[in-house]
Amino acid sequence: ILNVEQSPQSLHVQEGDSTNFTCSFPSSNFYALHWYRWETAKSPEALFVMTLNGDEKKKGRISATLNTKEGYSYLYIKGSQPEDSATYLCARNAGNMLTFGGGTRLMVKP
Amino acid sequence: NAGVTQTPKFQVLKTGQSMTLQCAQDMNHEYMSWYRQDPGMGLRLIHYSVGAGITDQGEVPNGYNVSRSTTEDFPLRLLSAAPSQTSVYFCASSLVTGTGYYEQYFGPGTRLTVT
């Protein structure tokens, strides 16, 4: 994998559904993997920064896992709420540069 | 503590004009960066700096210059604006360690249109 790739590009779920998205990245020269939440007309806000293979982070209903050997991270949202509607970005930190994926746009219907 | 501030919020330029987008942070962060956000392309790194006096190119540096004379400020200069530079520009900052970076703090963005 040459770039940071996120899937799916967009996702519609019903309130209460649990969901997950994928971030795939080159596993070489890896420093850290970042997740950001980006609401429309606002700035991206950090959710997690993960550095170690096997890392798991949790913040409320949102959690993330990291596999640096195979180059992927999963973001999970348990019991989605309308306020979770946003674009979720992941970024790979290698050396001095952050490379962002294209994002997963989540829309939660009440 | 204002965090990361950017000015202006909106700007319209004509092709060939030059301008400077301002970015400042008051968190004493070593690392600062500029991104552009285009539909369907996520955030792309233009230039970054790991400290005062040190700058380097990101993924899409052509047409932009930066300087870092102080820890607080990291202006982005468009030398001769082109319609392809129409975008939303975000400045970000973070602490930096030898093993990677802390989370980035983003400014509110500058929406630039080049006609």
Interface residues (C-beta under 8 A of the other chain):
Chain A: Y31 A32 H34 Y36 K42 S43 P44 E45 A46 V49 T51 L89 A91 N93 N96 M97 L98 T99 F100 G101 G102 G103
Chain B: Y31 S33 Y35 G40 M41 G42 L43 R44 L45 Y48 V50 D56 G58 E59 F90 T99 G100 Y101 Y102 E103 Q104 Y105 F106 G107 P108 G109
